[in-house]
Amino acid sequence: DDASSPPRPLACTPSRMSDHRNRVALVTGGGRGIGEAVARRLAREGLRVAVLGRQLADLQRVAEAVGGFAVACDLTDPVATHAALADVASALGPVDVLVNNAGLAESLPFEKTTDAVWERTLALNVTAPMRLCRALVPATQELPAGTCRLVCAMGQAACGAACRDLQRVADAVGGFAVACDLTDPVATHAAL
């Protein structure tokens, strides 16, 4: 498995989980656009859904529509992220499905991309998904062998090398799968 190989296919998707009613999904960037659509779909599939993002009013609207839970959080802040995960676990139980949808894509010519823009993009698009996966894995370790412990899906903003690295972590730890969706959010015409 080298760096040029594509990410492995998702091993345990929500449609393959036996009892959706006992599964909890966390969708980052879940207050609008693609994240909202994913949250609505997961809820229709029977999962209990938590939406996480920066705009509480948007999150609350989606959570109310799906019978879920809303948490406002800046994913680039480790302390706030861990507090948000604790809130989700307290409200809904352990997270089974993590959709790393939140992302930042500032459209600047490369020569105008400042260090601050670069660092902000990496913090949200690469570091935050890794931090979420790392935080959620320990809670899944006591489940029986062969159980789909955590599905970790990532959108375009955090794909490629980051997705491959997270899959390597998943392989080492065991029990969770990583899927990358290379959907271009601009092409979806989502209100981002």
N, C-alpha and C positions, 0 to 999 in steps of 0.2 A: 504494500500500500504506500505509494509515493505521493508527493505533494501535488502531482499533476492529475492524479486519479480523481474522478468525480465523487461526491459524497455518496455514502452507501444509502440504499433506499430505506425508508422508514420501516422498521421492523414491527412496530405495534401501534397502529393508528387507532384513533377513537372508534372507527367502525369495526375494528377487530376486538375491542374490549368487550367482555361478556356482559357486564352490567353497568351501563352508563350512569344509572341513578346513583351509584356509589363512587363516581369519579368526579374530581374537581379539576377544572381547567382555569388557568391564569393567562389572560391575554394582556400583554403590555401594549400601550398605545391603543387601548380598547374603547376609547371614547368617541371615535369617529372613523370614517373611511374604511380601510381594509380591516383594521382591528375590530370595529363595530360589526362588520359583516361576519367576521370569524366568530365573534362572541355570540351573535344571533344564531349562527349555524350550529355551533357546539351546544347551545341551549336547546335547539330543536332536536338535536341528537340525544338529548336527555342528560347532558352533563350539567353539573352545578358550576356556574361561571363567575369568576372574579375578573373585573377589568381594572387595570392599573394604568395611570398616566398622570399628566400634569393638570388637566382642566377638570376640576371636580364636577362642575355642572354637567359637562358632556358625559362623564363617567356615570354620574347618578342617573341620567336619562337612560343610558344603555342598560345599566344594572336593573333599573325598574322595569324596563321592557322585557328583560330576559329572566327576571326573578333572581337576579344575582347580587353581587356585592361589589361596591366601588371603593377604591383606595387611590387617593391622590398622592403621588410620589415622584420625586426627581430621581430617576434611575442612575444618575451619575453620582449620587450621594450614597455611599455604602451604608451609613447608619440609617438613613431614611428607607433604603431598600430593605434592610433586615427588619425594620419595624413594620413595614408594609407586609412583608411575608408572614410575620407573626400575626398581624391582624387578619390576613386571609385564612391562615391555619386555624385561628380561634373561631372565625365566623363559619367556615365551610369544611374544615378538615385539611389533611395533607394534600398537596397539589400532585396530581397525576399527569396532567398535560400542561406544558408550558409553551405558550406561543410568544416568541420574542419578535413581536411586530414593531415595537417602537423603534424609530430610527430617524436619522437626520441626513439629509442630502442637500447641502447648499451648492447651488449651481454657480460656481465661479470658475473663470479660466484658471488653470493650474498656477500660472505666474502670479495671480492675485489671491491665491489661497494662503491665508496667514497661518502662522503656527497656532494661534488661538482657535481658528476654525478647524484646523486639522485635529488638534487635541480634543476639542468638543465632539467632533464626529467620531473619533476612535473611542472616546469614553462612553458614548451612547450606543454606538453600533457594534462594538467589539467587546469592550470590557464589561458593560452591563449584562449582556447575555451570558457571558462566562460566569460572572458573579452570581447570577440567578441560578444557573445550573449547579454551580458549586454549592450554593446554600441549600438547594432542594435535595440533592443526592443523599445526604446522611439520613434524612427521615424515611427514605425508601429502603434502606439496607436491611431492615428486619422483616421484610416481606418474603414469602416463600420463593425458593429458586424457580426461575422460569416465569415469574410474574412480571408483567409489563409495569415497571416501577415509575418511569417518567418518560414522557414523550417531549422532546424539545424541538420545536419548529422555529426556524428563523427565516425572516424575509430577506429581500435583496440587500437591504442596507447592511446586513451582518452576514453575508454569505461568503462563499469561496474559502479562503484559507482559514478564517475563523470557524466556519462550519466543520471543516476537516479536523481542525484541532479539537473542537468539542467532541467530535465522533471518536477521536483517539482517547479522550478522557472517558467517554462512555464505554469504550471497549475495555479499558483498564479497570474501571470500577464495576462494570457489568450492570445489566438491568435497566438501562435506558437507551433510547434511540434518538438520533438527531436527524431531522429532515430539513433540507433547504428548499425553499420555494423561490425561484429566480424571477418571480413576477415583477415587472417594472411597475412601481406604484403610479407613475405618471401615466402609463398606458392604460391603467384601470379607470382613470378619470375620477379617482377618489378625492374627496375634499380633504386635503392634507393640511 
